Structures are given as C-alpha cells and as structure tokens.
Amino acid sequence: MQELAASLVSVFGTAKFMPHGYCLYWQPELLYMHMIADLTIALAYFSIPITIVVLLRQRRQVLPYRWVFVSFAVFIFLCGASHLVELVTLWYPVYYFEALIKVATATVSLATALLLFPLIRELLDRFQKTDSADPAGGKDPLGWRET
C-alpha cells in the first residue's frame, strides 16, 4: 500500500513543476484575464449539465435518447472541470491531474460523437414524422410559436 502511495506521489507530485503563473510572469492583467475567463467558462459549463439534469428529472416519462442528454451533460461538465483546473494551475502545478481531466473529457466527447453520429438518420426520420403530424405543417415542430 505504501508503494502505491509513493508511486502516486511521484506521478502526481508538484515539486518538479512550477505554477503556470510563472509562464505569464505574474502579470496581473494577464492573470486576471485568465482567471475571469476560466471561471466564467467553468460556471457556464457547470450550469448547462445542471439544466439538463433538472430537465431529465422533471420529465419522469420515458424520454427517447435519454443517454444523449446524459452524455452531453457529462461531456460539458468535464469541459467545465478542465477550465477550473486550468485556473488552479496558475498557482498550483497539478498538471498530471489536469491531464487526467483532459483525457476524461476527450474520451467522453469522442464517445458521445461516435455514438451520436449513427443516430442522424433516425433523428431526421423522427423529426419528419413530427413535422407531418403537426397541424401547422411542420413550421414549428418544437412548439415555440409566439401566441
């Protein structure tokens, strides 16, 4: 067990790296731009999966392609996590952790894309059926017409 802990410390240790702030020469205006941008992007990315989860929980019925919503929520959450970790690396050189988050994001995003691509024909057919069943002639299949 101690060997495992020592291996993790050697891989995830930060002693041999410097914070990203050094690369930016600790210039306040540059640091603030990175901080504000990464924090804002992370907050936006975190709000989208929350919205998706609320939508899925509110709609208790069977929702076709529920896994697509879940995949997008996980992918978008991981995008937000990568920006949050980039913010942390300004002061703490947790680059291995950052790399793991990026690998997870890449894996989930690629899996989502690969699983979504084969659904194109089926989704287009489903939308076509919705359009033909709509008394408005398919002009507003989502029901977003102004009243």
PyMOL CGO cylinders between C-alpha atoms (Angstrom):
from pymol import cmd
from pymol.cgo import CYLINDER

trace = [
    CYLINDER, 0.00, 0.00, 0.00, 2.87, 2.35, 0.78, 0.3, 1, 1, 1, 1, 1, 1,
    CYLINDER, 2.87, 2.35, 0.78, 4.40, 1.58, -2.61, 0.3, 1, 1, 1, 1, 1, 1,
    CYLINDER, 4.40, 1.58, -2.61, 1.16, 2.61, -4.31, 0.3, 1, 1, 1, 1, 1, 1,
    CYLINDER, 1.16, 2.61, -4.31, 1.02, 5.84, -2.30, 0.3, 1, 1, 1, 1, 1, 1,
    CYLINDER, 1.02, 5.84, -2.30, 4.67, 6.58, -3.15, 0.3, 1, 1, 1, 1, 1, 1,
    CYLINDER, 4.67, 6.58, -3.15, 4.00, 5.93, -6.84, 0.3, 1, 1, 1, 1, 1, 1,
    CYLINDER, 4.00, 5.93, -6.84, 1.02, 8.26, -6.83, 0.3, 1, 1, 1, 1, 1, 1,
    CYLINDER, 1.02, 8.26, -6.83, 3.02, 10.99, -5.12, 0.3, 1, 1, 1, 1, 1, 1,
    CYLINDER, 3.02, 10.99, -5.12, 5.82, 10.61, -7.64, 0.3, 1, 1, 1, 1, 1, 1,
    CYLINDER, 5.82, 10.61, -7.64, 3.39, 10.77, -10.58, 0.3, 1, 1, 1, 1, 1, 1,
    CYLINDER, 3.39, 10.77, -10.58, 1.08, 13.45, -9.20, 0.3, 1, 1, 1, 1, 1, 1,
    CYLINDER, 1.08, 13.45, -9.20, 3.71, 15.35, -7.24, 0.3, 1, 1, 1, 1, 1, 1,
    CYLINDER, 3.71, 15.35, -7.24, 4.07, 19.02, -7.99, 0.3, 1, 1, 1, 1, 1, 1,
    CYLINDER, 4.07, 19.02, -7.99, 7.59, 19.63, -6.72, 0.3, 1, 1, 1, 1, 1, 1,
    CYLINDER, 7.59, 19.63, -6.72, 9.25, 19.27, -10.13, 0.3, 1, 1, 1, 1, 1, 1,
    CYLINDER, 9.25, 19.27, -10.13, 6.90, 21.75, -11.84, 0.3, 1, 1, 1, 1, 1, 1,
    CYLINDER, 6.90, 21.75, -11.84, 6.19, 25.44, -11.46, 0.3, 1, 1, 1, 1, 1, 1,
    CYLINDER, 6.19, 25.44, -11.46, 2.77, 27.09, -11.49, 0.3, 1, 1, 1, 1, 1, 1,
    CYLINDER, 2.77, 27.09, -11.49, 1.53, 28.44, -14.81, 0.3, 1, 1, 1, 1, 1, 1,
    CYLINDER, 1.53, 28.44, -14.81, 1.64, 31.95, -13.35, 0.3, 1, 1, 1, 1, 1, 1,
    CYLINDER, 1.64, 31.95, -13.35, 5.41, 31.94, -13.81, 0.3, 1, 1, 1, 1, 1, 1,
    CYLINDER, 5.41, 31.94, -13.81, 4.93, 31.48, -17.56, 0.3, 1, 1, 1, 1, 1, 1,
    CYLINDER, 4.93, 31.48, -17.56, 2.76, 34.58, -17.50, 0.3, 1, 1, 1, 1, 1, 1,
    CYLINDER, 2.76, 34.58, -17.50, 5.42, 36.48, -15.49, 0.3, 1, 1, 1, 1, 1, 1,
    CYLINDER, 5.42, 36.48, -15.49, 2.74, 37.01, -12.83, 0.3, 1, 1, 1, 1, 1, 1,
    CYLINDER, 2.74, 37.01, -12.83, 1.44, 39.96, -14.87, 0.3, 1, 1, 1, 1, 1, 1,
    CYLINDER, 1.44, 39.96, -14.87, -1.73, 41.00, -13.02, 0.3, 1, 1, 1, 1, 1, 1,
    CYLINDER, -1.73, 41.00, -13.02, -3.72, 41.99, -16.11, 0.3, 1, 1, 1, 1, 1, 1,
    CYLINDER, -3.72, 41.99, -16.11, -2.89, 38.69, -17.82, 0.3, 1, 1, 1, 1, 1, 1,
    CYLINDER, -2.89, 38.69, -17.82, -3.61, 36.66, -14.69, 0.3, 1, 1, 1, 1, 1, 1,
    CYLINDER, -3.61, 36.66, -14.69, -6.94, 38.43, -14.21, 0.3, 1, 1, 1, 1, 1, 1,
    CYLINDER, -6.94, 38.43, -14.21, -7.94, 37.79, -17.82, 0.3, 1, 1, 1, 1, 1, 1,
    CYLINDER, -7.94, 37.79, -17.82, -7.16, 34.08, -17.44, 0.3, 1, 1, 1, 1, 1, 1,
    CYLINDER, -7.16, 34.08, -17.44, -8.88, 33.91, -14.06, 0.3, 1, 1, 1, 1, 1, 1,
    CYLINDER, -8.88, 33.91, -14.06, -12.04, 35.69, -15.15, 0.3, 1, 1, 1, 1, 1, 1,
    CYLINDER, -12.04, 35.69, -15.15, -12.29, 33.83, -18.45, 0.3, 1, 1, 1, 1, 1, 1,
    CYLINDER, -12.29, 33.83, -18.45, -11.68, 30.35, -17.00, 0.3, 1, 1, 1, 1, 1, 1,
    CYLINDER, -11.68, 30.35, -17.00, -14.01, 30.95, -14.05, 0.3, 1, 1, 1, 1, 1, 1,
    CYLINDER, -14.01, 30.95, -14.05, -16.77, 32.34, -16.28, 0.3, 1, 1, 1, 1, 1, 1,
    CYLINDER, -16.77, 32.34, -16.28, -16.43, 29.50, -18.78, 0.3, 1, 1, 1, 1, 1, 1,
    CYLINDER, -16.43, 29.50, -18.78, -16.43, 26.92, -15.96, 0.3, 1, 1, 1, 1, 1, 1,
    CYLINDER, -16.43, 26.92, -15.96, -19.56, 28.41, -14.39, 0.3, 1, 1, 1, 1, 1, 1,
    CYLINDER, -19.56, 28.41, -14.39, -21.34, 28.41, -17.74, 0.3, 1, 1, 1, 1, 1, 1,
    CYLINDER, -21.34, 28.41, -17.74, -20.25, 24.85, -18.44, 0.3, 1, 1, 1, 1, 1, 1,
    CYLINDER, -20.25, 24.85, -18.44, -21.41, 23.72, -14.99, 0.3, 1, 1, 1, 1, 1, 1,
    CYLINDER, -21.41, 23.72, -14.99, -24.82, 25.39, -15.38, 0.3, 1, 1, 1, 1, 1, 1,
    CYLINDER, -24.82, 25.39, -15.38, -25.64, 23.53, -18.60, 0.3, 1, 1, 1, 1, 1, 1,
    CYLINDER, -25.64, 23.53, -18.60, -25.44, 19.99, -17.12, 0.3, 1, 1, 1, 1, 1, 1,
    CYLINDER, -25.44, 19.99, -17.12, -27.45, 21.17, -14.12, 0.3, 1, 1, 1, 1, 1, 1,
    CYLINDER, -27.45, 21.17, -14.12, -30.14, 22.36, -16.52, 0.3, 1, 1, 1, 1, 1, 1,
    CYLINDER, -30.14, 22.36, -16.52, -30.05, 19.05, -18.38, 0.3, 1, 1, 1, 1, 1, 1,
    CYLINDER, -30.05, 19.05, -18.38, -30.34, 17.06, -15.13, 0.3, 1, 1, 1, 1, 1, 1,
    CYLINDER, -30.34, 17.06, -15.13, -33.28, 19.22, -13.96, 0.3, 1, 1, 1, 1, 1, 1,
    CYLINDER, -33.28, 19.22, -13.96, -34.96, 18.69, -17.33, 0.3, 1, 1, 1, 1, 1, 1,
    CYLINDER, -34.96, 18.69, -17.33, -34.46, 14.93, -17.15, 0.3, 1, 1, 1, 1, 1, 1,
    CYLINDER, -34.46, 14.93, -17.15, -35.72, 14.74, -13.56, 0.3, 1, 1, 1, 1, 1, 1,
    CYLINDER, -35.72, 14.74, -13.56, -38.79, 16.87, -14.30, 0.3, 1, 1, 1, 1, 1, 1,
    CYLINDER, -38.79, 16.87, -14.30, -39.70, 14.66, -17.23, 0.3, 1, 1, 1, 1, 1, 1,
    CYLINDER, -39.70, 14.66, -17.23, -40.20, 11.35, -15.47, 0.3, 1, 1, 1, 1, 1, 1,
    CYLINDER, -40.20, 11.35, -15.47, -41.70, 9.64, -18.52, 0.3, 1, 1, 1, 1, 1, 1,
    CYLINDER, -41.70, 9.64, -18.52, -39.61, 7.63, -20.90, 0.3, 1, 1, 1, 1, 1, 1,
    CYLINDER, -39.61, 7.63, -20.90, -37.57, 10.08, -22.92, 0.3, 1, 1, 1, 1, 1, 1,
    CYLINDER, -37.57, 10.08, -22.92, -36.17, 8.78, -26.19, 0.3, 1, 1, 1, 1, 1, 1,
    CYLINDER, -36.17, 8.78, -26.19, -32.41, 9.06, -26.38, 0.3, 1, 1, 1, 1, 1, 1,
    CYLINDER, -32.41, 9.06, -26.38, -32.07, 9.95, -22.70, 0.3, 1, 1, 1, 1, 1, 1,
    CYLINDER, -32.07, 9.95, -22.70, -28.47, 8.72, -22.88, 0.3, 1, 1, 1, 1, 1, 1,
    CYLINDER, -28.47, 8.72, -22.88, -27.71, 11.51, -25.38, 0.3, 1, 1, 1, 1, 1, 1,
    CYLINDER, -27.71, 11.51, -25.38, -28.69, 14.11, -22.79, 0.3, 1, 1, 1, 1, 1, 1,
    CYLINDER, -28.69, 14.11, -22.79, -26.65, 12.33, -20.12, 0.3, 1, 1, 1, 1, 1, 1,
    CYLINDER, -26.65, 12.33, -20.12, -23.63, 12.06, -22.44, 0.3, 1, 1, 1, 1, 1, 1,
    CYLINDER, -23.63, 12.06, -22.44, -23.79, 15.75, -23.25, 0.3, 1, 1, 1, 1, 1, 1,
    CYLINDER, -23.79, 15.75, -23.25, -24.17, 16.62, -19.57, 0.3, 1, 1, 1, 1, 1, 1,
    CYLINDER, -24.17, 16.62, -19.57, -21.07, 14.60, -18.62, 0.3, 1, 1, 1, 1, 1, 1,
    CYLINDER, -21.07, 14.60, -18.62, -19.07, 15.96, -21.55, 0.3, 1, 1, 1, 1, 1, 1,
    CYLINDER, -19.07, 15.96, -21.55, -19.99, 19.57, -20.79, 0.3, 1, 1, 1, 1, 1, 1,
    CYLINDER, -19.99, 19.57, -20.79, -19.33, 19.09, -17.07, 0.3, 1, 1, 1, 1, 1, 1,
    CYLINDER, -19.33, 19.09, -17.07, -15.84, 17.77, -17.84, 0.3, 1, 1, 1, 1, 1, 1,
    CYLINDER, -15.84, 17.77, -17.84, -15.21, 20.76, -20.12, 0.3, 1, 1, 1, 1, 1, 1,
    CYLINDER, -15.21, 20.76, -20.12, -16.03, 22.99, -17.15, 0.3, 1, 1, 1, 1, 1, 1,
    CYLINDER, -16.03, 22.99, -17.15, -13.78, 20.95, -14.89, 0.3, 1, 1, 1, 1, 1, 1,
    CYLINDER, -13.78, 20.95, -14.89, -10.86, 21.38, -17.29, 0.3, 1, 1, 1, 1, 1, 1,
    CYLINDER, -10.86, 21.38, -17.29, -11.25, 25.17, -17.15, 0.3, 1, 1, 1, 1, 1, 1,
    CYLINDER, -11.25, 25.17, -17.15, -11.47, 25.07, -13.37, 0.3, 1, 1, 1, 1, 1, 1,
    CYLINDER, -11.47, 25.07, -13.37, -8.27, 23.02, -13.19, 0.3, 1, 1, 1, 1, 1, 1,
    CYLINDER, -8.27, 23.02, -13.19, -6.57, 25.45, -15.58, 0.3, 1, 1, 1, 1, 1, 1,
    CYLINDER, -6.57, 25.45, -15.58, -7.47, 28.19, -13.11, 0.3, 1, 1, 1, 1, 1, 1,
    CYLINDER, -7.47, 28.19, -13.11, -5.88, 26.19, -10.29, 0.3, 1, 1, 1, 1, 1, 1,
    CYLINDER, -5.88, 26.19, -10.29, -2.68, 25.61, -12.29, 0.3, 1, 1, 1, 1, 1, 1,
    CYLINDER, -2.68, 25.61, -12.29, -2.00, 29.34, -12.23, 0.3, 1, 1, 1, 1, 1, 1,
    CYLINDER, -2.00, 29.34, -12.23, -0.88, 28.83, -8.61, 0.3, 1, 1, 1, 1, 1, 1,
    CYLINDER, -0.88, 28.83, -8.61, -0.51, 25.07, -8.16, 0.3, 1, 1, 1, 1, 1, 1,
    CYLINDER, -0.51, 25.07, -8.16, 1.26, 22.88, -10.75, 0.3, 1, 1, 1, 1, 1, 1,
    CYLINDER, 1.26, 22.88, -10.75, -1.22, 19.99, -10.78, 0.3, 1, 1, 1, 1, 1, 1,
    CYLINDER, -1.22, 19.99, -10.78, -0.50, 19.20, -14.42, 0.3, 1, 1, 1, 1, 1, 1,
    CYLINDER, -0.50, 19.20, -14.42, -0.95, 15.44, -14.15, 0.3, 1, 1, 1, 1, 1, 1,
    CYLINDER, -0.95, 15.44, -14.15, -4.40, 15.96, -12.65, 0.3, 1, 1, 1, 1, 1, 1,
    CYLINDER, -4.40, 15.96, -12.65, -5.13, 18.46, -15.42, 0.3, 1, 1, 1, 1, 1, 1,
    CYLINDER, -5.13, 18.46, -15.42, -4.05, 15.88, -17.99, 0.3, 1, 1, 1, 1, 1, 1,
    CYLINDER, -4.05, 15.88, -17.99, -6.36, 13.25, -16.46, 0.3, 1, 1, 1, 1, 1, 1,
    CYLINDER, -6.36, 13.25, -16.46, -9.30, 15.65, -16.66, 0.3, 1, 1, 1, 1, 1, 1,
    CYLINDER, -9.30, 15.65, -16.66, -8.43, 16.38, -20.29, 0.3, 1, 1, 1, 1, 1, 1,
    CYLINDER, -8.43, 16.38, -20.29, -8.14, 12.66, -21.12, 0.3, 1, 1, 1, 1, 1, 1,
    CYLINDER, -8.14, 12.66, -21.12, -11.53, 12.03, -19.48, 0.3, 1, 1, 1, 1, 1, 1,
    CYLINDER, -11.53, 12.03, -19.48, -13.03, 14.95, -21.43, 0.3, 1, 1, 1, 1, 1, 1,
    CYLINDER, -13.03, 14.95, -21.43, -11.54, 13.67, -24.68, 0.3, 1, 1, 1, 1, 1, 1,
    CYLINDER, -11.54, 13.67, -24.68, -12.80, 10.13, -24.03, 0.3, 1, 1, 1, 1, 1, 1,
    CYLINDER, -12.80, 10.13, -24.03, -16.35, 11.18, -23.18, 0.3, 1, 1, 1, 1, 1, 1,
    CYLINDER, -16.35, 11.18, -23.18, -16.56, 13.71, -26.02, 0.3, 1, 1, 1, 1, 1, 1,
    CYLINDER, -16.56, 13.71, -26.02, -15.27, 11.22, -28.59, 0.3, 1, 1, 1, 1, 1, 1,
    CYLINDER, -15.27, 11.22, -28.59, -17.62, 8.51, -27.32, 0.3, 1, 1, 1, 1, 1, 1,
    CYLINDER, -17.62, 8.51, -27.32, -20.56, 10.92, -27.46, 0.3, 1, 1, 1, 1, 1, 1,
    CYLINDER, -20.56, 10.92, -27.46, -19.69, 11.97, -31.00, 0.3, 1, 1, 1, 1, 1, 1,
    CYLINDER, -19.69, 11.97, -31.00, -19.22, 8.40, -32.20, 0.3, 1, 1, 1, 1, 1, 1,
    CYLINDER, -19.22, 8.40, -32.20, -22.46, 7.22, -30.60, 0.3, 1, 1, 1, 1, 1, 1,
    CYLINDER, -22.46, 7.22, -30.60, -24.43, 10.22, -31.85, 0.3, 1, 1, 1, 1, 1, 1,
    CYLINDER, -24.43, 10.22, -31.85, -23.35, 10.04, -35.48, 0.3, 1, 1, 1, 1, 1, 1,
    CYLINDER, -23.35, 10.04, -35.48, -25.28, 6.83, -36.29, 0.3, 1, 1, 1, 1, 1, 1,
    CYLINDER, -25.28, 6.83, -36.29, -28.47, 8.43, -34.94, 0.3, 1, 1, 1, 1, 1, 1,
    CYLINDER, -28.47, 8.43, -34.94, -28.60, 11.15, -37.60, 0.3, 1, 1, 1, 1, 1, 1,
    CYLINDER, -28.60, 11.15, -37.60, -30.88, 9.23, -39.98, 0.3, 1, 1, 1, 1, 1, 1,
    CYLINDER, -30.88, 9.23, -39.98, -33.15, 8.03, -37.18, 0.3, 1, 1, 1, 1, 1, 1,
    CYLINDER, -33.15, 8.03, -37.18, -33.47, 11.52, -35.69, 0.3, 1, 1, 1, 1, 1, 1,
    CYLINDER, -33.47, 11.52, -35.69, -34.17, 13.08, -39.08, 0.3, 1, 1, 1, 1, 1, 1,
    CYLINDER, -34.17, 13.08, -39.08, -36.89, 10.47, -39.66, 0.3, 1, 1, 1, 1, 1, 1,
    CYLINDER, -36.89, 10.47, -39.66, -38.37, 11.19, -36.22, 0.3, 1, 1, 1, 1, 1, 1,
    CYLINDER, -38.37, 11.19, -36.22, -38.42, 14.95, -36.94, 0.3, 1, 1, 1, 1, 1, 1,
    CYLINDER, -38.42, 14.95, -36.94, -40.04, 14.26, -40.30, 0.3, 1, 1, 1, 1, 1, 1,
    CYLINDER, -40.04, 14.26, -40.30, -42.82, 12.29, -38.56, 0.3, 1, 1, 1, 1, 1, 1,
    CYLINDER, -42.82, 12.29, -38.56, -43.26, 15.16, -36.09, 0.3, 1, 1, 1, 1, 1, 1,
    CYLINDER, -43.26, 15.16, -36.09, -43.47, 17.65, -38.96, 0.3, 1, 1, 1, 1, 1, 1,
    CYLINDER, -43.47, 17.65, -38.96, -46.09, 15.62, -40.83, 0.3, 1, 1, 1, 1, 1, 1,
    CYLINDER, -46.09, 15.62, -40.83, -48.21, 15.14, -37.69, 0.3, 1, 1, 1, 1, 1, 1,
    CYLINDER, -48.21, 15.14, -37.69, -48.13, 18.87, -36.89, 0.3, 1, 1, 1, 1, 1, 1,
    CYLINDER, -48.13, 18.87, -36.89, -51.31, 20.65, -37.97, 0.3, 1, 1, 1, 1, 1, 1,
    CYLINDER, -51.31, 20.65, -37.97, -49.24, 23.75, -38.70, 0.3, 1, 1, 1, 1, 1, 1,
    CYLINDER, -49.24, 23.75, -38.70, -47.46, 21.83, -41.43, 0.3, 1, 1, 1, 1, 1, 1,
    CYLINDER, -47.46, 21.83, -41.43, -44.18, 21.45, -39.59, 0.3, 1, 1, 1, 1, 1, 1,
    CYLINDER, -44.18, 21.45, -39.59, -43.43, 25.13, -39.42, 0.3, 1, 1, 1, 1, 1, 1,
    CYLINDER, -43.43, 25.13, -39.42, -42.86, 25.00, -35.68, 0.3, 1, 1, 1, 1, 1, 1,
    CYLINDER, -42.86, 25.00, -35.68, -42.21, 21.38, -34.60, 0.3, 1, 1, 1, 1, 1, 1,
    CYLINDER, -42.21, 21.38, -34.60, -40.91, 22.42, -31.18, 0.3, 1, 1, 1, 1, 1, 1,
    CYLINDER, -40.91, 22.42, -31.18, -43.97, 24.49, -30.31, 0.3, 1, 1, 1, 1, 1, 1,
    CYLINDER, -43.97, 24.49, -30.31, -42.09, 27.76, -29.99, 0.3, 1, 1, 1, 1, 1, 1,
    CYLINDER, -42.09, 27.76, -29.99, -44.58, 29.85, -31.96, 0.3, 1, 1, 1, 1, 1, 1,
    CYLINDER, -44.58, 29.85, -31.96, -45.39, 33.16, -30.41, 0.3, 1, 1, 1, 1, 1, 1,
    CYLINDER, -45.39, 33.16, -30.41, -49.01, 33.43, -29.40, 0.3, 1, 1, 1, 1, 1, 1,
]
cmd.load_cgo(trace, "trace")
